[in-house]
Amino acid sequence: MNRLFKILLLSVGLFAAVAAFPADINTAKNQGLIGERADGYLGVVDPSAAADVKTLVREINGKRRAEYDRIAKANGLTRQEVESLGGKKTIAKTRAGGWIYRTRWEKK
């Protein structure tokens, strides 16, 4: 009986761990929860999005910022110049029906 209880607890723990993984960026975009901003970063379209979606946006934006800094330094540009170029590229790549933010959220 003790072994069965341990297996049950392990199963519940594994289920909770899988459920705790952050949302996938493409899934979140397809659900209309996040979108691309003109400043080169992701934004949360739906303020009621789950915490894991908001965490995903923060993590990806941190990685983008680091990459923008690297590109700016390598090319003698400011980060703001690279962010602007990044925003143009990501908005251009956004599929029809995806969310973009220039001055307000709108569907592309």
Secondary structure, DSSP 8 states (H G I E B T S, - for coil): -HHHHHHHHHHHHHHHHHHHS---HHHHHHTTSEEEETTSSEEES-TT--HHHHHHHHHHHHHHHHHHHHHHHHHT--HHHHHHHHHHHHHHHS-TT-EEESSSEEE-
